[in-house]
Amino acid sequence: MPTPTERFLAQKKYLAVVTPSGNNVVERVTAGVLSHFPAVVPLHSRTPVFGTSDPFPGSYDWQSMIRAAELLGHAKPGVIVWNGSKGGSVGHKVEEELVQRLSETAGCQATTSLFAQIDALNALGAKRIGFVTPYLDPYQAKVEANFAALGFETVSRSNLRLTDNLSYAFVPLDTIREQARDAAKAKPDVLIGWCTNYPAAIVAAEIEAETGIPFHDATSIVIWKALKMLGVNPSPAAAAWGGVFKL
């Protein structure tokens, strides 16, 4: 017979999250979203992504990424996710390899912020994007080019041209609100806060209500996708975290 503790643990669903090391946003947003889902338990690990330069600009640090997934796999999660927005710059093919490696290493389903965003855009039938980001122009251009390759047009953008990964986490919410309002002027099908170390998730529901335009963000959207993969209805988080949780 299982003990009471074993029965309690068996009722839980475990979500494994790989996070960039310089990220101050992912755990906070994950905890906030999952406060609506007490049966879902987050498990976190990190891989080195910090500072102003990236030693792996066209791919991932596979050794550290696989080690993070291996350690998370010891806890037998139901889903593992990469809550990082780098897929927007390295592209779909590299991201497919990442999903395969994460899944094989952790022994469970896997997805990423990029694939969650694509799924949400397709569910909405959205093609025209307004980007809201902290990025420099060259990096922003890479993101837009990769989304264009997937059939999505960027019709507006507001990017802050910041250089240090850690600085993204401390962008004032009022600045993000003004960025979103500016990007909304072109009437995109959807606004996207594209950076998982950038607290756009906190204002997403507010901006949707103000502009009437869906506001997705790279941080919460992969949690939305993971909930669906775990067989959990994500809609209880919709009021606090935005309409993507209704999809």
Biotite code that builds the C-alpha atoms (Angstrom):
import biotite.structure as struc

atoms = struc.array([
    struc.Atom([0.000, 0.000, 0.000], chain_id="A", res_id=1, res_name="MET", atom_name="CA", element="C"),
    struc.Atom([1.360, 3.483, -0.859], chain_id="A", res_id=2, res_name="PRO", atom_name="CA", element="C"),
    struc.Atom([2.004, 5.833, 2.053], chain_id="A", res_id=3, res_name="THR", atom_name="CA", element="C"),
    struc.Atom([0.046, 9.114, 2.379], chain_id="A", res_id=4, res_name="PRO", atom_name="CA", element="C"),
    struc.Atom([3.127, 10.963, 1.101], chain_id="A", res_id=5, res_name="THR", atom_name="CA", element="C"),
    struc.Atom([3.387, 8.679, -1.928], chain_id="A", res_id=6, res_name="GLU", atom_name="CA", element="C"),
    struc.Atom([-0.318, 9.153, -2.680], chain_id="A", res_id=7, res_name="ARG", atom_name="CA", element="C"),
    struc.Atom([0.095, 12.936, -2.394], chain_id="A", res_id=8, res_name="PHE", atom_name="CA", element="C"),
    struc.Atom([3.067, 12.968, -4.738], chain_id="A", res_id=9, res_name="LEU", atom_name="CA", element="C"),
    struc.Atom([1.285, 10.730, -7.235], chain_id="A", res_id=10, res_name="ALA", atom_name="CA", element="C"),
    struc.Atom([-1.462, 13.349, -7.574], chain_id="A", res_id=11, res_name="GLN", atom_name="CA", element="C"),
    struc.Atom([1.040, 15.961, -8.795], chain_id="A", res_id=12, res_name="LYS", atom_name="CA", element="C"),
    struc.Atom([2.219, 16.768, -12.318], chain_id="A", res_id=13, res_name="LYS", atom_name="CA", element="C"),
    struc.Atom([5.857, 17.789, -12.673], chain_id="A", res_id=14, res_name="TYR", atom_name="CA", element="C"),
    struc.Atom([6.987, 20.502, -15.089], chain_id="A", res_id=15, res_name="LEU", atom_name="CA", element="C"),
    struc.Atom([10.755, 20.727, -15.676], chain_id="A", res_id=16, res_name="ALA", atom_name="CA", element="C"),
    struc.Atom([12.065, 24.126, -16.753], chain_id="A", res_id=17, res_name="VAL", atom_name="CA", element="C"),
    struc.Atom([15.512, 24.910, -18.158], chain_id="A", res_id=18, res_name="VAL", atom_name="CA", element="C"),
    struc.Atom([16.232, 28.601, -17.664], chain_id="A", res_id=19, res_name="THR", atom_name="CA", element="C"),
    struc.Atom([19.047, 30.943, -18.792], chain_id="A", res_id=20, res_name="PRO", atom_name="CA", element="C"),
    struc.Atom([21.457, 31.551, -15.907], chain_id="A", res_id=21, res_name="SER", atom_name="CA", element="C"),
    struc.Atom([21.162, 35.342, -16.048], chain_id="A", res_id=22, res_name="GLY", atom_name="CA", element="C"),
    struc.Atom([17.366, 35.203, -15.918], chain_id="A", res_id=23, res_name="ASN", atom_name="CA", element="C"),
    struc.Atom([15.455, 36.817, -13.047], chain_id="A", res_id=24, res_name="ASN", atom_name="CA", element="C"),
    struc.Atom([11.990, 36.505, -14.590], chain_id="A", res_id=25, res_name="VAL", atom_name="CA", element="C"),
    struc.Atom([11.240, 32.873, -15.489], chain_id="A", res_id=26, res_name="VAL", atom_name="CA", element="C"),
    struc.Atom([10.901, 31.483, -11.958], chain_id="A", res_id=27, res_name="GLU", atom_name="CA", element="C"),
    struc.Atom([8.766, 34.443, -10.857], chain_id="A", res_id=28, res_name="ARG", atom_name="CA", element="C"),
    struc.Atom([6.364, 34.136, -13.774], chain_id="A", res_id=29, res_name="VAL", atom_name="CA", element="C"),
    struc.Atom([6.257, 30.336, -13.509], chain_id="A", res_id=30, res_name="THR", atom_name="CA", element="C"),
    struc.Atom([5.365, 30.569, -9.825], chain_id="A", res_id=31, res_name="ALA", atom_name="CA", element="C"),
    struc.Atom([2.726, 33.178, -10.555], chain_id="A", res_id=32, res_name="GLY", atom_name="CA", element="C"),
    struc.Atom([1.047, 31.211, -13.318], chain_id="A", res_id=33, res_name="VAL", atom_name="CA", element="C"),
    struc.Atom([1.229, 27.906, -11.456], chain_id="A", res_id=34, res_name="LEU", atom_name="CA", element="C"),
    struc.Atom([-0.383, 29.467, -8.378], chain_id="A", res_id=35, res_name="SER", atom_name="CA", element="C"),
    struc.Atom([-3.604, 28.794, -10.330], chain_id="A", res_id=36, res_name="HIS", atom_name="CA", element="C"),
    struc.Atom([-2.666, 25.112, -10.706], chain_id="A", res_id=37, res_name="PHE", atom_name="CA", element="C"),
    struc.Atom([-1.727, 23.613, -7.314], chain_id="A", res_id=38, res_name="PRO", atom_name="CA", element="C"),
    struc.Atom([-1.380, 20.122, -8.793], chain_id="A", res_id=39, res_name="ALA", atom_name="CA", element="C"),
    struc.Atom([1.479, 21.255, -11.092], chain_id="A", res_id=40, res_name="VAL", atom_name="CA", element="C"),
    struc.Atom([4.947, 21.369, -9.527], chain_id="A", res_id=41, res_name="VAL", atom_name="CA", element="C"),
    struc.Atom([7.804, 23.306, -11.222], chain_id="A", res_id=42, res_name="PRO", atom_name="CA", element="C"),
    struc.Atom([11.342, 21.907, -11.255], chain_id="A", res_id=43, res_name="LEU", atom_name="CA", element="C"),
    struc.Atom([14.103, 24.298, -12.385], chain_id="A", res_id=44, res_name="HIS", atom_name="CA", element="C"),
    struc.Atom([17.620, 23.993, -13.772], chain_id="A", res_id=45, res_name="SER", atom_name="CA", element="C"),
    struc.Atom([19.899, 26.511, -15.492], chain_id="A", res_id=46, res_name="ARG", atom_name="CA", element="C"),
    struc.Atom([22.303, 26.781, -18.413], chain_id="A", res_id=47, res_name="THR", atom_name="CA", element="C"),
    struc.Atom([24.874, 29.593, -18.840], chain_id="A", res_id=48, res_name="PRO", atom_name="CA", element="C"),
    struc.Atom([23.352, 32.559, -20.700], chain_id="A", res_id=49, res_name="VAL", atom_name="CA", element="C"),
    struc.Atom([24.428, 35.930, -19.283], chain_id="A", res_id=50, res_name="PHE", atom_name="CA", element="C"),
    struc.Atom([26.233, 39.183, -19.937], chain_id="A", res_id=51, res_name="GLY", atom_name="CA", element="C"),
    struc.Atom([26.593, 40.982, -23.247], chain_id="A", res_id=52, res_name="THR", atom_name="CA", element="C"),
    struc.Atom([28.018, 38.279, -25.513], chain_id="A", res_id=53, res_name="SER", atom_name="CA", element="C"),
    struc.Atom([26.980, 34.794, -26.607], chain_id="A", res_id=54, res_name="ASP", atom_name="CA", element="C"),
    struc.Atom([29.727, 32.236, -27.328], chain_id="A", res_id=55, res_name="PRO", atom_name="CA", element="C"),
    struc.Atom([27.178, 30.115, -29.225], chain_id="A", res_id=56, res_name="PHE", atom_name="CA", element="C"),
    struc.Atom([25.342, 32.688, -31.392], chain_id="A", res_id=57, res_name="PRO", atom_name="CA", element="C"),
    struc.Atom([24.014, 30.229, -33.967], chain_id="A", res_id=58, res_name="GLY", atom_name="CA", element="C"),
    struc.Atom([23.189, 27.302, -31.698], chain_id="A", res_id=59, res_name="SER", atom_name="CA", element="C"),
    struc.Atom([23.153, 26.248, -28.041], chain_id="A", res_id=60, res_name="TYR", atom_name="CA", element="C"),
    struc.Atom([25.732, 25.237, -25.457], chain_id="A", res_id=61, res_name="ASP", atom_name="CA", element="C"),
    struc.Atom([24.719, 21.605, -25.891], chain_id="A", res_id=62, res_name="TRP", atom_name="CA", element="C"),
    struc.Atom([26.886, 20.263, -23.082], chain_id="A", res_id=63, res_name="GLN", atom_name="CA", element="C"),
    struc.Atom([25.328, 22.478, -20.411], chain_id="A", res_id=64, res_name="SER", atom_name="CA", element="C"),
    struc.Atom([21.826, 22.200, -21.874], chain_id="A", res_id=65, res_name="MET", atom_name="CA", element="C"),
    struc.Atom([21.941, 18.405, -21.860], chain_id="A", res_id=66, res_name="ILE", atom_name="CA", element="C"),
    struc.Atom([23.369, 18.345, -18.341], chain_id="A", res_id=67, res_name="ARG", atom_name="CA", element="C"),
    struc.Atom([20.485, 20.525, -17.111], chain_id="A", res_id=68, res_name="ALA", atom_name="CA", element="C"),
    struc.Atom([17.980, 18.193, -18.769], chain_id="A", res_id=69, res_name="ALA", atom_name="CA", element="C"),
    struc.Atom([19.722, 15.145, -17.349], chain_id="A", res_id=70, res_name="GLU", atom_name="CA", element="C"),
    struc.Atom([19.472, 16.486, -13.805], chain_id="A", res_id=71, res_name="LEU", atom_name="CA", element="C"),
    struc.Atom([15.800, 17.399, -14.250], chain_id="A", res_id=72, res_name="LEU", atom_name="CA", element="C"),
    struc.Atom([15.143, 13.957, -15.678], chain_id="A", res_id=73, res_name="GLY", atom_name="CA", element="C"),
    struc.Atom([16.111, 12.402, -12.345], chain_id="A", res_id=74, res_name="HIS", atom_name="CA", element="C"),
    struc.Atom([12.817, 13.780, -10.947], chain_id="A", res_id=75, res_name="ALA", atom_name="CA", element="C"),
    struc.Atom([10.743, 12.073, -13.688], chain_id="A", res_id=76, res_name="LYS", atom_name="CA", element="C"),
    struc.Atom([8.868, 15.138, -15.006], chain_id="A", res_id=77, res_name="PRO", atom_name="CA", element="C"),
    struc.Atom([5.928, 14.871, -17.372], chain_id="A", res_id=78, res_name="GLY", atom_name="CA", element="C"),
    struc.Atom([7.194, 17.705, -19.593], chain_id="A", res_id=79, res_name="VAL", atom_name="CA", element="C"),
    struc.Atom([10.483, 19.563, -19.951], chain_id="A", res_id=80, res_name="ILE", atom_name="CA", element="C"),
    struc.Atom([10.637, 23.045, -21.495], chain_id="A", res_id=81, res_name="VAL", atom_name="CA", element="C"),
    struc.Atom([13.304, 25.485, -22.551], chain_id="A", res_id=82, res_name="TRP", atom_name="CA", element="C"),
    struc.Atom([11.983, 28.787, -21.190], chain_id="A", res_id=83, res_name="ASN", atom_name="CA", element="C"),
    struc.Atom([14.336, 30.854, -23.280], chain_id="A", res_id=84, res_name="GLY", atom_name="CA", element="C"),
    struc.Atom([13.693, 33.010, -26.339], chain_id="A", res_id=85, res_name="SER", atom_name="CA", element="C"),
    struc.Atom([16.911, 32.215, -28.213], chain_id="A", res_id=86, res_name="LYS", atom_name="CA", element="C"),
    struc.Atom([14.976, 30.050, -30.652], chain_id="A", res_id=87, res_name="GLY", atom_name="CA", element="C"),
    struc.Atom([13.714, 33.280, -32.185], chain_id="A", res_id=88, res_name="GLY", atom_name="CA", element="C"),
    struc.Atom([17.246, 34.097, -33.345], chain_id="A", res_id=89, res_name="SER", atom_name="CA", element="C"),
    struc.Atom([18.727, 30.653, -34.101], chain_id="A", res_id=90, res_name="VAL", atom_name="CA", element="C"),
    struc.Atom([15.676, 29.402, -35.981], chain_id="A", res_id=91, res_name="GLY", atom_name="CA", element="C"),
    struc.Atom([13.302, 26.498, -36.284], chain_id="A", res_id=92, res_name="HIS", atom_name="CA", element="C"),
    struc.Atom([15.774, 23.799, -37.312], chain_id="A", res_id=93, res_name="LYS", atom_name="CA", element="C"),
    struc.Atom([18.092, 24.295, -34.327], chain_id="A", res_id=94, res_name="VAL", atom_name="CA", element="C"),
    struc.Atom([15.053, 24.445, -32.051], chain_id="A", res_id=95, res_name="GLU", atom_name="CA", element="C"),
    struc.Atom([13.825, 21.092, -33.381], chain_id="A", res_id=96, res_name="GLU", atom_name="CA", element="C"),
    struc.Atom([17.179, 19.568, -32.441], chain_id="A", res_id=97, res_name="GLU", atom_name="CA", element="C"),
    struc.Atom([16.889, 21.096, -28.977], chain_id="A", res_id=98, res_name="LEU", atom_name="CA", element="C"),
    struc.Atom([13.429, 19.608, -28.422], chain_id="A", res_id=99, res_name="VAL", atom_name="CA", element="C"),
    struc.Atom([14.628, 16.183, -29.499], chain_id="A", res_id=100, res_name="GLN", atom_name="CA", element="C"),
    struc.Atom([17.674, 16.290, -27.214], chain_id="A", res_id=101, res_name="ARG", atom_name="CA", element="C"),
    struc.Atom([15.714, 17.561, -24.221], chain_id="A", res_id=102, res_name="LEU", atom_name="CA", element="C"),
    struc.Atom([13.063, 14.893, -24.673], chain_id="A", res_id=103, res_name="SER", atom_name="CA", element="C"),
    struc.Atom([15.546, 12.049, -25.079], chain_id="A", res_id=104, res_name="GLU", atom_name="CA", element="C"),
    struc.Atom([17.672, 13.173, -22.132], chain_id="A", res_id=105, res_name="THR", atom_name="CA", element="C"),
    struc.Atom([14.880, 13.859, -19.640], chain_id="A", res_id=106, res_name="ALA", atom_name="CA", element="C"),
    struc.Atom([12.721, 10.938, -20.825], chain_id="A", res_id=107, res_name="GLY", atom_name="CA", element="C"),
    struc.Atom([9.548, 12.959, -21.360], chain_id="A", res_id=108, res_name="CYS", atom_name="CA", element="C"),
    struc.Atom([7.776, 15.334, -23.740], chain_id="A", res_id=109, res_name="GLN", atom_name="CA", element="C"),
    struc.Atom([9.564, 18.610, -24.530], chain_id="A", res_id=110, res_name="ALA", atom_name="CA", element="C"),
    struc.Atom([8.873, 22.017, -26.030], chain_id="A", res_id=111, res_name="THR", atom_name="CA", element="C"),
    struc.Atom([10.296, 25.552, -26.113], chain_id="A", res_id=112, res_name="THR", atom_name="CA", element="C"),
    struc.Atom([9.108, 29.145, -26.023], chain_id="A", res_id=113, res_name="SER", atom_name="CA", element="C"),
    struc.Atom([9.459, 29.366, -29.809], chain_id="A", res_id=114, res_name="LEU", atom_name="CA", element="C"),
    struc.Atom([7.317, 26.318, -30.532], chain_id="A", res_id=115, res_name="PHE", atom_name="CA", element="C"),
    struc.Atom([4.730, 27.400, -27.979], chain_id="A", res_id=116, res_name="ALA", atom_name="CA", element="C"),
    struc.Atom([4.531, 30.796, -29.687], chain_id="A", res_id=117, res_name="GLN", atom_name="CA", element="C"),
    struc.Atom([4.110, 29.225, -33.116], chain_id="A", res_id=118, res_name="ILE", atom_name="CA", element="C"),
    struc.Atom([1.312, 27.020, -31.788], chain_id="A", res_id=119, res_name="ASP", atom_name="CA", element="C"),
    struc.Atom([-0.448, 30.025, -30.266], chain_id="A", res_id=120, res_name="ALA", atom_name="CA", element="C"),
    struc.Atom([-0.145, 32.101, -33.443], chain_id="A", res_id=121, res_name="LEU", atom_name="CA", element="C"),
    struc.Atom([-1.558, 29.264, -35.508], chain_id="A", res_id=122, res_name="ASN", atom_name="CA", element="C"),
    struc.Atom([-4.404, 28.737, -33.024], chain_id="A", res_id=123, res_name="ALA", atom_name="CA", element="C"),
    struc.Atom([-5.305, 32.435, -33.371], chain_id="A", res_id=124, res_name="LEU", atom_name="CA", element="C"),
    struc.Atom([-4.861, 32.484, -37.143], chain_id="A", res_id=125, res_name="GLY", atom_name="CA", element="C"),
    struc.Atom([-2.497, 35.433, -36.555], chain_id="A", res_id=126, res_name="ALA", atom_name="CA", element="C"),
    struc.Atom([0.006, 36.453, -39.231], chain_id="A", res_id=127, res_name="LYS", atom_name="CA", element="C"),
    struc.Atom([0.866, 40.094, -38.457], chain_id="A", res_id=128, res_name="ARG", atom_name="CA", element="C"),
    struc.Atom([3.120, 40.632, -35.426], chain_id="A", res_id=129, res_name="ILE", atom_name="CA", element="C"),
    struc.Atom([3.952, 43.667, -33.323], chain_id="A", res_id=130, res_name="GLY", atom_name="CA", element="C"),
    struc.Atom([7.132, 42.950, -31.375], chain_id="A", res_id=131, res_name="PHE", atom_name="CA", element="C"),
    struc.Atom([7.916, 44.417, -27.949], chain_id="A", res_id=132, res_name="VAL", atom_name="CA", element="C"),
    struc.Atom([11.486, 43.565, -26.861], chain_id="A", res_id=133, res_name="THR", atom_name="CA", element="C"),
    struc.Atom([14.592, 44.825, -25.049], chain_id="A", res_id=134, res_name="PRO", atom_name="CA", element="C"),
    struc.Atom([16.948, 43.898, -27.912], chain_id="A", res_id=135, res_name="TYR", atom_name="CA", element="C"),
    struc.Atom([19.551, 45.645, -30.039], chain_id="A", res_id=136, res_name="LEU", atom_name="CA", element="C"),
    struc.Atom([18.567, 46.238, -33.680], chain_id="A", res_id=137, res_name="ASP", atom_name="CA", element="C"),
    struc.Atom([20.742, 43.449, -35.206], chain_id="A", res_id=138, res_name="PRO", atom_name="CA", element="C"),
    struc.Atom([19.371, 40.818, -32.833], chain_id="A", res_id=139, res_name="TYR", atom_name="CA", element="C"),
    struc.Atom([15.832, 42.092, -33.331], chain_id="A", res_id=140, res_name="GLN", atom_name="CA", element="C"),
    struc.Atom([16.331, 41.748, -37.094], chain_id="A", res_id=141, res_name="ALA", atom_name="CA", element="C"),
    struc.Atom([17.359, 38.092, -36.656], chain_id="A", res_id=142, res_name="LYS", atom_name="CA", element="C"),
    struc.Atom([14.194, 37.377, -34.682], chain_id="A", res_id=143, res_name="VAL", atom_name="CA", element="C"),
    struc.Atom([11.995, 39.018, -37.287], chain_id="A", res_id=144, res_name="GLU", atom_name="CA", element="C"),
    struc.Atom([13.738, 37.168, -40.133], chain_id="A", res_id=145, res_name="ALA", atom_name="CA", element="C"),
    struc.Atom([13.179, 33.802, -38.466], chain_id="A", res_id=146, res_name="ASN", atom_name="CA", element="C"),
    struc.Atom([9.516, 34.521, -37.802], chain_id="A", res_id=147, res_name="PHE", atom_name="CA", element="C"),
    struc.Atom([9.202, 35.661, -41.436], chain_id="A", res_id=148, res_name="ALA", atom_name="CA", element="C"),
    struc.Atom([10.648, 32.327, -42.563], chain_id="A", res_id=149, res_name="ALA", atom_name="CA", element="C"),
    struc.Atom([7.767, 30.671, -40.699], chain_id="A", res_id=150, res_name="LEU", atom_name="CA", element="C"),
    struc.Atom([5.182, 32.833, -42.463], chain_id="A", res_id=151, res_name="GLY", atom_name="CA", element="C"),
    struc.Atom([4.692, 35.640, -39.924], chain_id="A", res_id=152, res_name="PHE", atom_name="CA", element="C"),
    struc.Atom([5.069, 39.316, -40.897], chain_id="A", res_id=153, res_name="GLU", atom_name="CA", element="C"),
    struc.Atom([6.410, 41.944, -38.506], chain_id="A", res_id=154, res_name="THR", atom_name="CA", element="C"),
    struc.Atom([4.312, 45.087, -38.953], chain_id="A", res_id=155, res_name="VAL", atom_name="CA", element="C"),
    struc.Atom([5.617, 47.015, -35.933], chain_id="A", res_id=156, res_name="SER", atom_name="CA", element="C"),
    struc.Atom([8.273, 46.832, -33.276], chain_id="A", res_id=157, res_name="ARG", atom_name="CA", element="C"),
    struc.Atom([9.488, 48.619, -30.179], chain_id="A", res_id=158, res_name="SER", atom_name="CA", element="C"),
    struc.Atom([12.930, 47.434, -29.076], chain_id="A", res_id=159, res_name="ASN", atom_name="CA", element="C"),
    struc.Atom([14.938, 49.124, -26.319], chain_id="A", res_id=160, res_name="LEU", atom_name="CA", element="C"),
    struc.Atom([18.442, 48.419, -27.672], chain_id="A", res_id=161, res_name="ARG", atom_name="CA", element="C"),
    struc.Atom([19.757, 47.111, -24.361], chain_id="A", res_id=162, res_name="LEU", atom_name="CA", element="C"),
    struc.Atom([22.979, 45.097, -24.356], chain_id="A", res_id=163, res_name="THR", atom_name="CA", element="C"),
    struc.Atom([23.266, 43.211, -21.051], chain_id="A", res_id=164, res_name="ASP", atom_name="CA", element="C"),
    struc.Atom([21.066, 40.160, -20.568], chain_id="A", res_id=165, res_name="ASN", atom_name="CA", element="C"),
    struc.Atom([20.502, 40.982, -16.908], chain_id="A", res_id=166, res_name="LEU", atom_name="CA", element="C"),
    struc.Atom([19.321, 44.511, -17.703], chain_id="A", res_id=167, res_name="SER", atom_name="CA", element="C"),
    struc.Atom([16.322, 43.069, -19.568], chain_id="A", res_id=168, res_name="TYR", atom_name="CA", element="C"),
    struc.Atom([14.840, 41.823, -16.291], chain_id="A", res_id=169, res_name="ALA", atom_name="CA", element="C"),
    struc.Atom([14.719, 45.299, -14.772], chain_id="A", res_id=170, res_name="PHE", atom_name="CA", element="C"),
    struc.Atom([12.913, 47.188, -17.520], chain_id="A", res_id=171, res_name="VAL", atom_name="CA", element="C"),
    struc.Atom([10.182, 49.223, -15.746], chain_id="A", res_id=172, res_name="PRO", atom_name="CA", element="C"),
    struc.Atom([6.658, 47.998, -16.372], chain_id="A", res_id=173, res_name="LEU", atom_name="CA", element="C"),
    struc.Atom([5.621, 51.479, -17.482], chain_id="A", res_id=174, res_name="ASP", atom_name="CA", element="C"),
    struc.Atom([8.262, 51.311, -20.205], chain_id="A", res_id=175, res_name="THR", atom_name="CA", element="C"),
    struc.Atom([6.875, 47.999, -21.436], chain_id="A", res_id=176, res_name="ILE", atom_name="CA", element="C"),
    struc.Atom([3.354, 49.464, -21.386], chain_id="A", res_id=177, res_name="ARG", atom_name="CA", element="C"),
    struc.Atom([4.491, 52.389, -23.569], chain_id="A", res_id=178, res_name="GLU", atom_name="CA", element="C"),
    struc.Atom([6.338, 50.019, -25.923], chain_id="A", res_id=179, res_name="GLN", atom_name="CA", element="C"),
    struc.Atom([3.212, 47.911, -26.322], chain_id="A", res_id=180, res_name="ALA", atom_name="CA", element="C"),
    struc.Atom([1.007, 50.940, -26.973], chain_id="A", res_id=181, res_name="ARG", atom_name="CA", element="C"),
    struc.Atom([3.450, 52.128, -29.623], chain_id="A", res_id=182, res_name="ASP", atom_name="CA", element="C"),
    struc.Atom([3.599, 48.722, -31.344], chain_id="A", res_id=183, res_name="ALA", atom_name="CA", element="C"),
    struc.Atom([-0.204, 48.467, -31.198], chain_id="A", res_id=184, res_name="ALA", atom_name="CA", element="C"),
    struc.Atom([-0.649, 51.553, -33.419], chain_id="A", res_id=185, res_name="LYS", atom_name="CA", element="C"),
    struc.Atom([-0.071, 49.426, -36.546], chain_id="A", res_id=186, res_name="ALA", atom_name="CA", element="C"),
    struc.Atom([-2.967, 47.140, -35.529], chain_id="A", res_id=187, res_name="LYS", atom_name="CA", element="C"),
    struc.Atom([-1.048, 43.838, -35.584], chain_id="A", res_id=188, res_name="PRO", atom_name="CA", element="C"),
    struc.Atom([-2.940, 40.588, -35.107], chain_id="A", res_id=189, res_name="ASP", atom_name="CA", element="C"),
    struc.Atom([-0.929, 39.988, -31.955], chain_id="A", res_id=190, res_name="VAL", atom_name="CA", element="C"),
    struc.Atom([1.634, 41.753, -29.789], chain_id="A", res_id=191, res_name="LEU", atom_name="CA", element="C"),
    struc.Atom([4.576, 39.623, -28.669], chain_id="A", res_id=192, res_name="ILE", atom_name="CA", element="C"),
    struc.Atom([6.881, 40.419, -25.773], chain_id="A", res_id=193, res_name="GLY", atom_name="CA", element="C"),
    struc.Atom([9.787, 38.359, -27.037], chain_id="A", res_id=194, res_name="TRP", atom_name="CA", element="C"),
    struc.Atom([12.378, 37.754, -24.315], chain_id="A", res_id=195, res_name="CYS", atom_name="CA", element="C"),
    struc.Atom([12.026, 35.435, -21.343], chain_id="A", res_id=196, res_name="THR", atom_name="CA", element="C"),
    struc.Atom([14.145, 37.700, -19.111], chain_id="A", res_id=197, res_name="ASN", atom_name="CA", element="C"),
    struc.Atom([11.823, 40.660, -19.707], chain_id="A", res_id=198, res_name="TYR", atom_name="CA", element="C"),
    struc.Atom([8.717, 41.040, -17.505], chain_id="A", res_id=199, res_name="PRO", atom_name="CA", element="C"),
    struc.Atom([6.158, 41.604, -20.264], chain_id="A", res_id=200, res_name="ALA", atom_name="CA", element="C"),
    struc.Atom([3.996, 38.805, -18.842], chain_id="A", res_id=201, res_name="ALA", atom_name="CA", element="C"),
    struc.Atom([3.079, 41.007, -15.901], chain_id="A", res_id=202, res_name="ILE", atom_name="CA", element="C"),
    struc.Atom([1.309, 43.576, -18.104], chain_id="A", res_id=203, res_name="VAL", atom_name="CA", element="C"),
    struc.Atom([-0.039, 41.244, -20.809], chain_id="A", res_id=204, res_name="ALA", atom_name="CA", element="C"),
    struc.Atom([-3.633, 41.015, -19.550], chain_id="A", res_id=205, res_name="ALA", atom_name="CA", element="C"),
    struc.Atom([-3.741, 44.772, -18.927], chain_id="A", res_id=206, res_name="GLU", atom_name="CA", element="C"),
    struc.Atom([-2.478, 45.628, -22.423], chain_id="A", res_id=207, res_name="ILE", atom_name="CA", element="C"),
    struc.Atom([-4.938, 43.205, -24.041], chain_id="A", res_id=208, res_name="GLU", atom_name="CA", element="C"),
    struc.Atom([-7.801, 44.898, -22.229], chain_id="A", res_id=209, res_name="ALA", atom_name="CA", element="C"),
    struc.Atom([-6.574, 48.368, -23.202], chain_id="A", res_id=210, res_name="GLU", atom_name="CA", element="C"),
    struc.Atom([-5.789, 47.732, -26.883], chain_id="A", res_id=211, res_name="THR", atom_name="CA", element="C"),
    struc.Atom([-8.075, 44.850, -27.772], chain_id="A", res_id=212, res_name="GLY", atom_name="CA", element="C"),
    struc.Atom([-5.046, 43.077, -29.264], chain_id="A", res_id=213, res_name="ILE", atom_name="CA", element="C"),
    struc.Atom([-3.829, 39.717, -27.884], chain_id="A", res_id=214, res_name="PRO", atom_name="CA", element="C"),
    struc.Atom([-0.512, 40.128, -26.044], chain_id="A", res_id=215, res_name="PHE", atom_name="CA", element="C"),
    struc.Atom([1.689, 37.046, -25.841], chain_id="A", res_id=216, res_name="HIS", atom_name="CA", element="C"),
    struc.Atom([5.013, 36.852, -24.071], chain_id="A", res_id=217, res_name="ASP", atom_name="CA", element="C"),
    struc.Atom([7.853, 34.373, -24.415], chain_id="A", res_id=218, res_name="ALA", atom_name="CA", element="C"),
    struc.Atom([7.968, 33.536, -20.706], chain_id="A", res_id=219, res_name="THR", atom_name="CA", element="C"),
    struc.Atom([4.381, 32.557, -19.894], chain_id="A", res_id=220, res_name="SER", atom_name="CA", element="C"),
    struc.Atom([3.518, 31.120, -23.292], chain_id="A", res_id=221, res_name="ILE", atom_name="CA", element="C"),
    struc.Atom([5.670, 28.015, -22.840], chain_id="A", res_id=222, res_name="VAL", atom_name="CA", element="C"),
    struc.Atom([3.979, 27.404, -19.470], chain_id="A", res_id=223, res_name="ILE", atom_name="CA", element="C"),
    struc.Atom([0.624, 27.591, -21.290], chain_id="A", res_id=224, res_name="TRP", atom_name="CA", element="C"),
    struc.Atom([1.857, 24.989, -23.779], chain_id="A", res_id=225, res_name="LYS", atom_name="CA", element="C"),
    struc.Atom([3.323, 22.765, -21.049], chain_id="A", res_id=226, res_name="ALA", atom_name="CA", element="C"),
    struc.Atom([0.019, 22.754, -19.162], chain_id="A", res_id=227, res_name="LEU", atom_name="CA", element="C"),
    struc.Atom([-1.760, 21.520, -22.269], chain_id="A", res_id=228, res_name="LYS", atom_name="CA", element="C"),
    struc.Atom([0.894, 18.832, -22.755], chain_id="A", res_id=229, res_name="MET", atom_name="CA", element="C"),
    struc.Atom([0.345, 17.739, -19.146], chain_id="A", res_id=230, res_name="LEU", atom_name="CA", element="C"),
    struc.Atom([-3.389, 17.442, -19.793], chain_id="A", res_id=231, res_name="GLY", atom_name="CA", element="C"),
    struc.Atom([-4.228, 20.485, -17.652], chain_id="A", res_id=232, res_name="VAL", atom_name="CA", element="C"),
    struc.Atom([-6.787, 23.074, -18.800], chain_id="A", res_id=233, res_name="ASN", atom_name="CA", element="C"),
    struc.Atom([-4.861, 26.404, -18.799], chain_id="A", res_id=234, res_name="PRO", atom_name="CA", element="C"),
    struc.Atom([-7.921, 28.696, -18.707], chain_id="A", res_id=235, res_name="SER", atom_name="CA", element="C"),
    struc.Atom([-7.892, 29.407, -14.904], chain_id="A", res_id=236, res_name="PRO", atom_name="CA", element="C"),
    struc.Atom([-4.843, 31.645, -15.499], chain_id="A", res_id=237, res_name="ALA", atom_name="CA", element="C"),
    struc.Atom([-6.442, 33.696, -18.288], chain_id="A", res_id=238, res_name="ALA", atom_name="CA", element="C"),
    struc.Atom([-7.738, 36.621, -16.250], chain_id="A", res_id=239, res_name="ALA", atom_name="CA", element="C"),
    struc.Atom([-4.403, 37.283, -14.533], chain_id="A", res_id=240, res_name="ALA", atom_name="CA", element="C"),
    struc.Atom([-1.959, 36.337, -17.279], chain_id="A", res_id=241, res_name="TRP", atom_name="CA", element="C"),
    struc.Atom([-3.665, 37.023, -20.605], chain_id="A", res_id=242, res_name="GLY", atom_name="CA", element="C"),
    struc.Atom([-5.847, 35.499, -23.238], chain_id="A", res_id=243, res_name="GLY", atom_name="CA", element="C"),
    struc.Atom([-3.331, 32.940, -24.501], chain_id="A", res_id=244, res_name="VAL", atom_name="CA", element="C"),
    struc.Atom([-4.468, 30.829, -21.551], chain_id="A", res_id=245, res_name="PHE", atom_name="CA", element="C"),
    struc.Atom([-7.935, 30.646, -23.162], chain_id="A", res_id=246, res_name="LYS", atom_name="CA", element="C"),
    struc.Atom([-6.577, 28.937, -26.285], chain_id="A", res_id=247, res_name="LEU", atom_name="CA", element="C"),
])
